[in-house]
Amino acid sequence: MSEPTTSIPLRPTGRRGPPEQQMQGHWLLATLGKRVLRPGGLALTRRLLQAAAPGAGDRIVEFGPGVGRTATVLLAAEPTTYVAVDPNPEGSAALTAVLARHPQARLEVRDAADTGLPTGQADLVVGEAMLSMHDQKTKDSIVAEAARLLGPGGRYAIHELERIEDAGTRSGAPVGGPGDPVSREISRTIKVGARPLTLQGWQTLLEAHGLEIVWTAHAPMRLLEPTRVFADEGVIGATRFFVNVARNKPARERVLAMRKSFRDNRAQLGAIAIVARRRA
């Protein structure tokens, strides 16, 4: 599930009813104080970044940096440059505070599919919880842009939803697209077109753009489980989030509906992290 970043709209849909019932799920959770909206949580993000190995001298681009949780880790590696790419200014206050402490860092208000940045000028591109919420054409555009930005041997690190293969996938039923029943159910509750891919689907997408898979890891998708919330947000942050949910009936009903949807589909949904390298 995406943070309120990249090209996914952040505002209520405009339908009738309380705004909490109409907001896209990632934005509702953010307004309630949920700062980590990665499908595999901070633990999988940490594993991803360890595998991607950002270092001093790297030129880093991050798609959809959100409130800057991952940016903080990337900037701690003291890269030569860091560019955050995000078309939505709504979540940028916290990110701006992070970037202000690093003179080599800046924010570009652009779309991840069209950054306007120079070709071949990045050593590492990072994108989390964003590709899953786009159709195949947009996925291709974003991955193509990441590949364009990378120099030979550059790394692309992603953290996304994974559609676990089951009897439906093996029988040839549509998976990850509009006809996939799991995608339809998740999209209905979070009000974003969720289209996770299988492991093979993610690999095929990356390889189609000249990227070679060098590392993969998986985790359960437990975004709204209390244990995951405390692990991701800490005691104070998690307590604040749960209090905000408890005090707001429309938001509480919506959050519980999203959690039920995730639980009902837990055998078919997971989190995946991949590091791919641009071929020379």
ChimeraX commands (.cxc) that place a marker at each C-alpha (Angstrom):
marker #1 position 0.00,0.00,0.00 radius 0.5
marker #1 position 1.44,3.28,-1.08 radius 0.5
marker #1 position 2.51,6.23,0.95 radius 0.5
marker #1 position 0.82,9.47,-0.16 radius 0.5
marker #1 position 3.35,9.98,-2.93 radius 0.5
marker #1 position 4.13,9.75,-6.66 radius 0.5
marker #1 position 1.27,10.21,-9.14 radius 0.5
marker #1 position -1.49,8.64,-7.01 radius 0.5
marker #1 position -4.13,11.28,-6.07 radius 0.5
marker #1 position -4.30,12.15,-2.39 radius 0.5
marker #1 position -7.66,13.79,-1.93 radius 0.5
marker #1 position -11.19,12.49,-1.31 radius 0.5
marker #1 position -12.87,11.10,-4.39 radius 0.5
marker #1 position -15.70,13.63,-4.34 radius 0.5
marker #1 position -18.48,11.14,-3.68 radius 0.5
marker #1 position -21.08,11.78,-0.98 radius 0.5
marker #1 position -20.50,10.74,2.59 radius 0.5
marker #1 position -17.88,11.44,5.26 radius 0.5
marker #1 position -14.46,12.18,3.75 radius 0.5
marker #1 position -12.97,9.34,5.76 radius 0.5
marker #1 position -15.17,6.94,3.82 radius 0.5
marker #1 position -14.16,8.40,0.46 radius 0.5
marker #1 position -10.42,9.04,0.85 radius 0.5
marker #1 position -7.96,6.73,-0.78 radius 0.5
marker #1 position -6.63,4.39,1.86 radius 0.5
marker #1 position -3.02,5.55,1.97 radius 0.5
marker #1 position -4.09,9.16,2.44 radius 0.5
marker #1 position -6.61,8.30,5.16 radius 0.5
marker #1 position -3.96,6.37,7.11 radius 0.5
marker #1 position -1.52,9.25,6.71 radius 0.5
marker #1 position -4.03,11.75,8.10 radius 0.5
marker #1 position -4.51,9.46,11.10 radius 0.5
marker #1 position -0.78,9.49,11.81 radius 0.5
marker #1 position 0.43,6.35,10.01 radius 0.5
marker #1 position 3.87,7.25,8.71 radius 0.5
marker #1 position 5.10,3.90,7.41 radius 0.5
marker #1 position 2.93,2.57,4.59 radius 0.5
marker #1 position 5.23,-0.01,3.07 radius 0.5
marker #1 position 3.66,-3.46,2.54 radius 0.5
marker #1 position 6.57,-5.25,4.20 radius 0.5
marker #1 position 7.11,-2.60,6.87 radius 0.5
marker #1 position 10.33,-0.98,7.99 radius 0.5
marker #1 position 11.98,-4.35,8.45 radius 0.5
marker #1 position 11.78,-5.18,4.75 radius 0.5
marker #1 position 12.83,-1.64,3.82 radius 0.5
marker #1 position 15.95,-2.03,5.97 radius 0.5
marker #1 position 16.78,-5.34,4.28 radius 0.5
marker #1 position 16.25,-3.75,0.86 radius 0.5
marker #1 position 18.56,-0.84,1.61 radius 0.5
marker #1 position 21.21,-3.11,3.05 radius 0.5
marker #1 position 21.14,-5.11,-0.19 radius 0.5
marker #1 position 21.14,-1.96,-2.33 radius 0.5
marker #1 position 24.15,-0.70,-0.33 radius 0.5
marker #1 position 23.90,3.09,-0.71 radius 0.5
marker #1 position 27.30,4.61,-0.06 radius 0.5
marker #1 position 29.39,7.75,-0.07 radius 0.5
marker #1 position 29.88,8.87,-3.63 radius 0.5
marker #1 position 26.58,7.48,-4.87 radius 0.5
marker #1 position 24.16,9.63,-6.82 radius 0.5
marker #1 position 20.74,8.62,-5.51 radius 0.5
marker #1 position 17.23,9.25,-6.83 radius 0.5
marker #1 position 14.17,8.28,-4.80 radius 0.5
marker #1 position 10.72,8.04,-6.36 radius 0.5
marker #1 position 7.83,8.89,-4.03 radius 0.5
marker #1 position 9.79,9.72,-0.86 radius 0.5
marker #1 position 6.68,10.42,1.22 radius 0.5
marker #1 position 7.56,11.86,4.63 radius 0.5
marker #1 position 11.23,11.01,4.27 radius 0.5
marker #1 position 11.63,7.82,6.32 radius 0.5
marker #1 position 13.67,6.07,3.63 radius 0.5
marker #1 position 15.37,9.33,2.64 radius 0.5
marker #1 position 16.79,9.59,6.15 radius 0.5
marker #1 position 18.51,6.23,5.77 radius 0.5
marker #1 position 19.75,6.99,2.27 radius 0.5
marker #1 position 21.17,10.36,3.30 radius 0.5
marker #1 position 22.93,8.83,6.29 radius 0.5
marker #1 position 25.16,7.08,3.73 radius 0.5
marker #1 position 26.41,10.56,2.69 radius 0.5
marker #1 position 25.78,10.24,-1.06 radius 0.5
marker #1 position 27.23,12.79,-3.45 radius 0.5
marker #1 position 23.70,13.80,-4.46 radius 0.5
marker #1 position 20.18,12.82,-3.46 radius 0.5
marker #1 position 17.12,13.81,-5.51 radius 0.5
marker #1 position 13.59,13.15,-4.25 radius 0.5
marker #1 position 11.02,12.97,-7.06 radius 0.5
marker #1 position 7.40,13.56,-6.04 radius 0.5
marker #1 position 4.62,15.45,-7.86 radius 0.5
marker #1 position 2.47,15.79,-4.74 radius 0.5
marker #1 position 3.36,18.58,-2.30 radius 0.5
marker #1 position 0.97,17.42,0.43 radius 0.5
marker #1 position 3.48,15.25,2.28 radius 0.5
marker #1 position 6.53,17.39,1.63 radius 0.5
marker #1 position 6.76,19.34,4.92 radius 0.5
marker #1 position 8.33,16.45,6.81 radius 0.5
marker #1 position 10.46,15.55,3.81 radius 0.5
marker #1 position 11.63,19.14,3.44 radius 0.5
marker #1 position 12.78,19.09,7.06 radius 0.5
marker #1 position 14.85,15.97,6.33 radius 0.5
marker #1 position 16.36,17.38,3.14 radius 0.5
marker #1 position 17.19,20.72,4.78 radius 0.5
marker #1 position 19.88,19.02,6.87 radius 0.5
marker #1 position 21.73,17.84,3.76 radius 0.5
marker #1 position 23.05,20.42,1.27 radius 0.5
marker #1 position 23.46,17.78,-1.45 radius 0.5
marker #1 position 19.75,16.86,-1.31 radius 0.5
marker #1 position 16.84,18.42,-3.18 radius 0.5
marker #1 position 13.21,17.79,-4.14 radius 0.5
marker #1 position 12.02,17.73,-7.75 radius 0.5
marker #1 position 8.26,18.15,-8.09 radius 0.5
marker #1 position 7.90,15.81,-11.05 radius 0.5
marker #1 position 6.28,12.51,-11.92 radius 0.5
marker #1 position 8.31,9.33,-11.53 radius 0.5
marker #1 position 7.57,8.43,-15.15 radius 0.5
marker #1 position 9.01,11.73,-16.39 radius 0.5
marker #1 position 11.59,13.15,-13.98 radius 0.5
marker #1 position 13.40,15.46,-16.39 radius 0.5
marker #1 position 16.70,14.36,-14.83 radius 0.5
marker #1 position 19.78,13.63,-16.97 radius 0.5
marker #1 position 20.21,10.19,-18.52 radius 0.5
marker #1 position 22.68,7.82,-16.86 radius 0.5
marker #1 position 23.39,10.13,-13.92 radius 0.5
marker #1 position 22.24,7.89,-11.03 radius 0.5
marker #1 position 23.98,5.06,-9.25 radius 0.5
marker #1 position 20.91,4.05,-7.24 radius 0.5
marker #1 position 17.19,4.59,-7.81 radius 0.5
marker #1 position 14.78,3.65,-5.00 radius 0.5
marker #1 position 11.01,3.34,-5.23 radius 0.5
marker #1 position 8.71,1.83,-2.61 radius 0.5
marker #1 position 4.98,1.08,-2.51 radius 0.5
marker #1 position 4.15,2.84,-5.75 radius 0.5
marker #1 position 4.35,0.53,-8.78 radius 0.5
marker #1 position 1.69,-1.78,-7.32 radius 0.5
marker #1 position -0.89,1.00,-7.52 radius 0.5
marker #1 position -0.52,1.57,-11.26 radius 0.5
marker #1 position -1.64,-0.23,-14.39 radius 0.5
marker #1 position 0.84,-2.11,-16.52 radius 0.5
marker #1 position 1.46,0.77,-18.91 radius 0.5
marker #1 position 2.38,3.14,-16.09 radius 0.5
marker #1 position 4.49,0.48,-14.38 radius 0.5
marker #1 position 6.44,0.17,-17.62 radius 0.5
marker #1 position 6.86,3.93,-17.89 radius 0.5
marker #1 position 8.21,4.27,-14.35 radius 0.5
marker #1 position 10.61,1.34,-14.64 radius 0.5
marker #1 position 11.79,2.63,-18.03 radius 0.5
marker #1 position 12.52,6.00,-16.42 radius 0.5
marker #1 position 14.47,4.35,-13.60 radius 0.5
marker #1 position 16.52,2.39,-16.14 radius 0.5
marker #1 position 17.16,5.56,-18.15 radius 0.5
marker #1 position 18.47,7.39,-15.09 radius 0.5
marker #1 position 20.88,4.64,-14.12 radius 0.5
marker #1 position 24.40,4.42,-15.42 radius 0.5
marker #1 position 25.82,0.99,-16.34 radius 0.5
marker #1 position 25.85,-1.20,-13.22 radius 0.5
marker #1 position 23.49,1.14,-11.39 radius 0.5
marker #1 position 20.96,-0.37,-8.97 radius 0.5
marker #1 position 17.17,-0.09,-8.87 radius 0.5
marker #1 position 15.63,-1.03,-5.50 radius 0.5
marker #1 position 11.89,-1.58,-5.15 radius 0.5
marker #1 position 9.54,-2.65,-2.32 radius 0.5
marker #1 position 6.05,-3.58,-3.51 radius 0.5
marker #1 position 2.98,-5.73,-3.05 radius 0.5
marker #1 position 3.35,-9.31,-4.26 radius 0.5
marker #1 position 0.50,-11.43,-5.59 radius 0.5
marker #1 position 1.18,-14.89,-4.21 radius 0.5
marker #1 position 0.62,-17.63,-6.75 radius 0.5
marker #1 position -2.34,-19.90,-6.02 radius 0.5
marker #1 position -4.70,-22.21,-7.90 radius 0.5
marker #1 position -6.08,-19.23,-9.82 radius 0.5
marker #1 position -2.66,-18.17,-11.08 radius 0.5
marker #1 position -1.76,-21.69,-12.11 radius 0.5
marker #1 position -5.03,-22.15,-14.01 radius 0.5
marker #1 position -4.38,-19.07,-16.10 radius 0.5
marker #1 position -6.95,-16.82,-14.38 radius 0.5
marker #1 position -6.07,-13.11,-14.60 radius 0.5
marker #1 position -3.70,-12.07,-11.82 radius 0.5
marker #1 position -2.79,-8.56,-10.79 radius 0.5
marker #1 position -4.95,-6.88,-13.41 radius 0.5
marker #1 position -8.48,-5.46,-13.30 radius 0.5
marker #1 position -9.97,-8.95,-13.63 radius 0.5
marker #1 position -8.08,-10.43,-10.70 radius 0.5
marker #1 position -10.57,-10.93,-7.81 radius 0.5
marker #1 position -7.90,-10.17,-5.21 radius 0.5
marker #1 position -6.94,-6.94,-6.96 radius 0.5
marker #1 position -10.62,-5.98,-7.25 radius 0.5
marker #1 position -11.27,-6.57,-3.55 radius 0.5
marker #1 position -8.21,-4.66,-2.36 radius 0.5
marker #1 position -8.88,-1.82,-4.80 radius 0.5
marker #1 position -12.48,-1.55,-3.56 radius 0.5
marker #1 position -11.47,-1.12,0.07 radius 0.5
marker #1 position -8.45,1.15,-0.36 radius 0.5
marker #1 position -10.02,3.07,-3.28 radius 0.5
marker #1 position -6.86,2.83,-5.38 radius 0.5
marker #1 position -6.37,0.50,-8.32 radius 0.5
marker #1 position -4.10,-2.06,-6.65 radius 0.5
marker #1 position -2.42,-4.32,-9.21 radius 0.5
marker #1 position 0.31,-6.36,-7.50 radius 0.5
marker #1 position 2.35,-8.74,-9.62 radius 0.5
marker #1 position 3.62,-12.23,-8.91 radius 0.5
marker #1 position 7.34,-12.79,-8.37 radius 0.5
marker #1 position 7.64,-13.78,-12.01 radius 0.5
marker #1 position 5.65,-10.73,-13.03 radius 0.5
marker #1 position 7.98,-8.34,-11.20 radius 0.5
marker #1 position 11.03,-10.07,-12.63 radius 0.5
marker #1 position 9.64,-9.90,-16.16 radius 0.5
marker #1 position 8.82,-6.20,-15.77 radius 0.5
marker #1 position 12.34,-5.31,-14.64 radius 0.5
marker #1 position 14.14,-7.52,-17.12 radius 0.5
marker #1 position 12.13,-6.04,-20.01 radius 0.5
marker #1 position 13.92,-2.75,-19.34 radius 0.5
marker #1 position 17.45,-4.10,-19.30 radius 0.5
marker #1 position 17.65,-4.75,-15.57 radius 0.5
marker #1 position 19.10,-7.90,-14.04 radius 0.5
marker #1 position 17.71,-9.21,-10.73 radius 0.5
marker #1 position 20.50,-9.55,-8.14 radius 0.5
marker #1 position 18.58,-9.85,-4.85 radius 0.5
marker #1 position 15.02,-10.67,-3.76 radius 0.5
marker #1 position 13.28,-10.93,-0.38 radius 0.5
marker #1 position 9.71,-11.47,0.81 radius 0.5
marker #1 position 7.62,-10.61,3.87 radius 0.5
marker #1 position 3.99,-10.97,4.95 radius 0.5
marker #1 position 1.65,-8.10,4.12 radius 0.5
marker #1 position 0.53,-7.04,7.64 radius 0.5
marker #1 position 0.23,-3.30,7.24 radius 0.5
marker #1 position -2.63,-2.82,9.74 radius 0.5
marker #1 position -1.88,-5.62,12.20 radius 0.5
marker #1 position -1.17,-4.14,15.67 radius 0.5
marker #1 position 2.21,-5.85,15.98 radius 0.5
marker #1 position 3.34,-4.40,12.64 radius 0.5
marker #1 position 2.01,-0.94,13.50 radius 0.5
marker #1 position 4.01,-0.89,16.75 radius 0.5
marker #1 position 7.10,-2.22,14.98 radius 0.5
marker #1 position 6.88,0.44,12.26 radius 0.5
marker #1 position 5.68,3.45,14.24 radius 0.5
marker #1 position 7.13,2.85,17.71 radius 0.5
marker #1 position 5.07,2.93,20.90 radius 0.5
marker #1 position 4.29,6.65,20.79 radius 0.5
marker #1 position 3.47,6.75,17.08 radius 0.5
marker #1 position 1.37,3.58,17.19 radius 0.5
marker #1 position -0.54,4.77,20.26 radius 0.5
marker #1 position -1.27,8.09,18.58 radius 0.5
marker #1 position -2.52,6.31,15.46 radius 0.5
marker #1 position -4.82,3.94,17.37 radius 0.5
marker #1 position -6.22,6.78,19.49 radius 0.5
marker #1 position -6.97,8.79,16.35 radius 0.5
marker #1 position -8.71,5.79,14.82 radius 0.5
marker #1 position -10.75,5.13,17.98 radius 0.5
marker #1 position -11.97,8.72,18.17 radius 0.5
marker #1 position -13.17,8.90,14.57 radius 0.5
marker #1 position -16.04,6.51,13.81 radius 0.5
marker #1 position -16.05,6.83,9.99 radius 0.5
marker #1 position -12.26,6.42,9.93 radius 0.5
marker #1 position -12.45,3.48,12.34 radius 0.5
marker #1 position -15.00,1.69,10.18 radius 0.5
marker #1 position -12.87,2.23,7.10 radius 0.5
marker #1 position -9.61,1.11,8.73 radius 0.5
marker #1 position -11.29,-2.04,10.06 radius 0.5
marker #1 position -12.70,-2.76,6.60 radius 0.5
marker #1 position -9.24,-2.41,5.05 radius 0.5
marker #1 position -7.70,-4.65,7.68 radius 0.5
marker #1 position -10.41,-7.27,7.10 radius 0.5
marker #1 position -9.74,-7.17,3.37 radius 0.5
marker #1 position -6.02,-7.66,3.93 radius 0.5
marker #1 position -6.68,-10.52,6.34 radius 0.5
marker #1 position -9.18,-12.20,4.02 radius 0.5
marker #1 position -6.58,-12.17,1.24 radius 0.5
marker #1 position -3.47,-12.82,3.31 radius 0.5
marker #1 position -2.77,-16.09,1.50 radius 0.5
marker #1 position -2.71,-14.26,-1.84 radius 0.5
marker #1 position -0.91,-11.06,-0.82 radius 0.5
marker #1 position 2.61,-10.46,0.41 radius 0.5
marker #1 position 5.43,-7.96,0.18 radius 0.5
marker #1 position 8.42,-8.23,-2.10 radius 0.5
marker #1 position 11.72,-6.35,-2.26 radius 0.5
marker #1 position 14.01,-6.54,-5.27 radius 0.5
marker #1 position 17.36,-5.05,-6.20 radius 0.5
marker #1 position 18.05,-5.07,-9.94 radius 0.5
marker #1 position 21.18,-3.92,-11.72 radius 0.5
marker #1 position 21.34,-2.13,-15.07 radius 0.5
marker #1 position 23.29,-4.14,-17.55 radius 0.5
marker #1 position 26.35,-2.50,-19.03 radius 0.5
marker link #1:1,2 radius 0.2
marker link #1:2,3 radius 0.2
marker link #1:3,4 radius 0.2
marker link #1:4,5 radius 0.2
marker link #1:5,6 radius 0.2
marker link #1:6,7 radius 0.2
marker link #1:7,8 radius 0.2
marker link #1:8,9 radius 0.2
marker link #1:9,10 radius 0.2
marker link #1:10,11 radius 0.2
marker link #1:11,12 radius 0.2
marker link #1:12,13 radius 0.2
marker link #1:13,14 radius 0.2
marker link #1:14,15 radius 0.2
marker link #1:15,16 radius 0.2
marker link #1:16,17 radius 0.2
marker link #1:17,18 radius 0.2
marker link #1:18,19 radius 0.2
marker link #1:19,20 radius 0.2
marker link #1:20,21 radius 0.2
marker link #1:21,22 radius 0.2
marker link #1:22,23 radius 0.2
marker link #1:23,24 radius 0.2
marker link #1:24,25 radius 0.2
marker link #1:25,26 radius 0.2
marker link #1:26,27 radius 0.2
marker link #1:27,28 radius 0.2
marker link #1:28,29 radius 0.2
marker link #1:29,30 radius 0.2
marker link #1:30,31 radius 0.2
marker link #1:31,32 radius 0.2
marker link #1:32,33 radius 0.2
marker link #1:33,34 radius 0.2
marker link #1:34,35 radius 0.2
marker link #1:35,36 radius 0.2
marker link #1:36,37 radius 0.2
marker link #1:37,38 radius 0.2
marker link #1:38,39 radius 0.2
marker link #1:39,40 radius 0.2
marker link #1:40,41 radius 0.2
marker link #1:41,42 radius 0.2
marker link #1:42,43 radius 0.2
marker link #1:43,44 radius 0.2
marker link #1:44,45 radius 0.2
marker link #1:45,46 radius 0.2
marker link #1:46,47 radius 0.2
marker link #1:47,48 radius 0.2
marker link #1:48,49 radius 0.2
marker link #1:49,50 radius 0.2
marker link #1:50,51 radius 0.2
marker link #1:51,52 radius 0.2
marker link #1:52,53 radius 0.2
marker link #1:53,54 radius 0.2
marker link #1:54,55 radius 0.2
marker link #1:55,56 radius 0.2
marker link #1:56,57 radius 0.2
marker link #1:57,58 radius 0.2
marker link #1:58,59 radius 0.2
marker link #1:59,60 radius 0.2
marker link #1:60,61 radius 0.2
marker link #1:61,62 radius 0.2
marker link #1:62,63 radius 0.2
marker link #1:63,64 radius 0.2
marker link #1:64,65 radius 0.2
marker link #1:65,66 radius 0.2
marker link #1:66,67 radius 0.2
marker link #1:67,68 radius 0.2
marker link #1:68,69 radius 0.2
marker link #1:69,70 radius 0.2
marker link #1:70,71 radius 0.2
marker link #1:71,72 radius 0.2
marker link #1:72,73 radius 0.2
marker link #1:73,74 radius 0.2
marker link #1:74,75 radius 0.2
marker link #1:75,76 radius 0.2
marker link #1:76,77 radius 0.2
marker link #1:77,78 radius 0.2
marker link #1:78,79 radius 0.2
marker link #1:79,80 radius 0.2
marker link #1:80,81 radius 0.2
marker link #1:81,82 radius 0.2
marker link #1:82,83 radius 0.2
marker link #1:83,84 radius 0.2
marker link #1:84,85 radius 0.2
marker link #1:85,86 radius 0.2
marker link #1:86,87 radius 0.2
marker link #1:87,88 radius 0.2
marker link #1:88,89 radius 0.2
marker link #1:89,90 radius 0.2
marker link #1:90,91 radius 0.2
marker link #1:91,92 radius 0.2
marker link #1:92,93 radius 0.2
marker link #1:93,94 radius 0.2
marker link #1:94,95 radius 0.2
marker link #1:95,96 radius 0.2
marker link #1:96,97 radius 0.2
marker link #1:97,98 radius 0.2
marker link #1:98,99 radius 0.2
marker link #1:99,100 radius 0.2
marker link #1:100,101 radius 0.2
marker link #1:101,102 radius 0.2
marker link #1:102,103 radius 0.2
marker link #1:103,104 radius 0.2
marker link #1:104,105 radius 0.2
marker link #1:105,106 radius 0.2
marker link #1:106,107 radius 0.2
marker link #1:107,108 radius 0.2
marker link #1:108,109 radius 0.2
marker link #1:109,110 radius 0.2
marker link #1:110,111 radius 0.2
marker link #1:111,112 radius 0.2
marker link #1:112,113 radius 0.2
marker link #1:113,114 radius 0.2
marker link #1:114,115 radius 0.2
marker link #1:115,116 radius 0.2
marker link #1:116,117 radius 0.2
marker link #1:117,118 radius 0.2
marker link #1:118,119 radius 0.2
marker link #1:119,120 radius 0.2
marker link #1:120,121 radius 0.2
marker link #1:121,122 radius 0.2
marker link #1:122,123 radius 0.2
marker link #1:123,124 radius 0.2
marker link #1:124,125 radius 0.2
marker link #1:125,126 radius 0.2
marker link #1:126,127 radius 0.2
marker link #1:127,128 radius 0.2
marker link #1:128,129 radius 0.2
marker link #1:129,130 radius 0.2
marker link #1:130,131 radius 0.2
marker link #1:131,132 radius 0.2
marker link #1:132,133 radius 0.2
marker link #1:133,134 radius 0.2
marker link #1:134,135 radius 0.2
marker link #1:135,136 radius 0.2
marker link #1:136,137 radius 0.2
marker link #1:137,138 radius 0.2
marker link #1:138,139 radius 0.2
marker link #1:139,140 radius 0.2
marker link #1:140,141 radius 0.2
marker link #1:141,142 radius 0.2
marker link #1:142,143 radius 0.2
marker link #1:143,144 radius 0.2
marker link #1:144,145 radius 0.2
marker link #1:145,146 radius 0.2
marker link #1:146,147 radius 0.2
marker link #1:147,148 radius 0.2
marker link #1:148,149 radius 0.2
marker link #1:149,150 radius 0.2
marker link #1:150,151 radius 0.2
marker link #1:151,152 radius 0.2
marker link #1:152,153 radius 0.2
marker link #1:153,154 radius 0.2
marker link #1:154,155 radius 0.2
marker link #1:155,156 radius 0.2
marker link #1:156,157 radius 0.2
marker link #1:157,158 radius 0.2
marker link #1:158,159 radius 0.2
marker link #1:159,160 radius 0.2
marker link #1:160,161 radius 0.2
marker link #1:161,162 radius 0.2
marker link #1:162,163 radius 0.2
marker link #1:163,164 radius 0.2
marker link #1:164,165 radius 0.2
marker link #1:165,166 radius 0.2
marker link #1:166,167 radius 0.2
marker link #1:167,168 radius 0.2
marker link #1:168,169 radius 0.2
marker link #1:169,170 radius 0.2
marker link #1:170,171 radius 0.2
marker link #1:171,172 radius 0.2
marker link #1:172,173 radius 0.2
marker link #1:173,174 radius 0.2
marker link #1:174,175 radius 0.2
marker link #1:175,176 radius 0.2
marker link #1:176,177 radius 0.2
marker link #1:177,178 radius 0.2
marker link #1:178,179 radius 0.2
marker link #1:179,180 radius 0.2
marker link #1:180,181 radius 0.2
marker link #1:181,182 radius 0.2
marker link #1:182,183 radius 0.2
marker link #1:183,184 radius 0.2
marker link #1:184,185 radius 0.2
marker link #1:185,186 radius 0.2
marker link #1:186,187 radius 0.2
marker link #1:187,188 radius 0.2
marker link #1:188,189 radius 0.2
marker link #1:189,190 radius 0.2
marker link #1:190,191 radius 0.2
marker link #1:191,192 radius 0.2
marker link #1:192,193 radius 0.2
marker link #1:193,194 radius 0.2
marker link #1:194,195 radius 0.2
marker link #1:195,196 radius 0.2
marker link #1:196,197 radius 0.2
marker link #1:197,198 radius 0.2
marker link #1:198,199 radius 0.2
marker link #1:199,200 radius 0.2
marker link #1:200,201 radius 0.2
marker link #1:201,202 radius 0.2
marker link #1:202,203 radius 0.2
marker link #1:203,204 radius 0.2
marker link #1:204,205 radius 0.2
marker link #1:205,206 radius 0.2
marker link #1:206,207 radius 0.2
marker link #1:207,208 radius 0.2
marker link #1:208,209 radius 0.2
marker link #1:209,210 radius 0.2
marker link #1:210,211 radius 0.2
marker link #1:211,212 radius 0.2
marker link #1:212,213 radius 0.2
marker link #1:213,214 radius 0.2
marker link #1:214,215 radius 0.2
marker link #1:215,216 radius 0.2
marker link #1:216,217 radius 0.2
marker link #1:217,218 radius 0.2
marker link #1:218,219 radius 0.2
marker link #1:219,220 radius 0.2
marker link #1:220,221 radius 0.2
marker link #1:221,222 radius 0.2
marker link #1:222,223 radius 0.2
marker link #1:223,224 radius 0.2
marker link #1:224,225 radius 0.2
marker link #1:225,226 radius 0.2
marker link #1:226,227 radius 0.2
marker link #1:227,228 radius 0.2
marker link #1:228,229 radius 0.2
marker link #1:229,230 radius 0.2
marker link #1:230,231 radius 0.2
marker link #1:231,232 radius 0.2
marker link #1:232,233 radius 0.2
marker link #1:233,234 radius 0.2
marker link #1:234,235 radius 0.2
marker link #1:235,236 radius 0.2
marker link #1:236,237 radius 0.2
marker link #1:237,238 radius 0.2
marker link #1:238,239 radius 0.2
marker link #1:239,240 radius 0.2
marker link #1:240,241 radius 0.2
marker link #1:241,242 radius 0.2
marker link #1:242,243 radius 0.2
marker link #1:243,244 radius 0.2
marker link #1:244,245 radius 0.2
marker link #1:245,246 radius 0.2
marker link #1:246,247 radius 0.2
marker link #1:247,248 radius 0.2
marker link #1:248,249 radius 0.2
marker link #1:249,250 radius 0.2
marker link #1:250,251 radius 0.2
marker link #1:251,252 radius 0.2
marker link #1:252,253 radius 0.2
marker link #1:253,254 radius 0.2
marker link #1:254,255 radius 0.2
marker link #1:255,256 radius 0.2
marker link #1:256,257 radius 0.2
marker link #1:257,258 radius 0.2
marker link #1:258,259 radius 0.2
marker link #1:259,260 radius 0.2
marker link #1:260,261 radius 0.2
marker link #1:261,262 radius 0.2
marker link #1:262,263 radius 0.2
marker link #1:263,264 radius 0.2
marker link #1:264,265 radius 0.2
marker link #1:265,266 radius 0.2
marker link #1:266,267 radius 0.2
marker link #1:267,268 radius 0.2
marker link #1:268,269 radius 0.2
marker link #1:269,270 radius 0.2
marker link #1:270,271 radius 0.2
marker link #1:271,272 radius 0.2
marker link #1:272,273 radius 0.2
marker link #1:273,274 radius 0.2
marker link #1:274,275 radius 0.2
marker link #1:275,276 radius 0.2
marker link #1:276,277 radius 0.2
marker link #1:277,278 radius 0.2
marker link #1:278,279 radius 0.2
marker link #1:279,280 radius 0.2
view
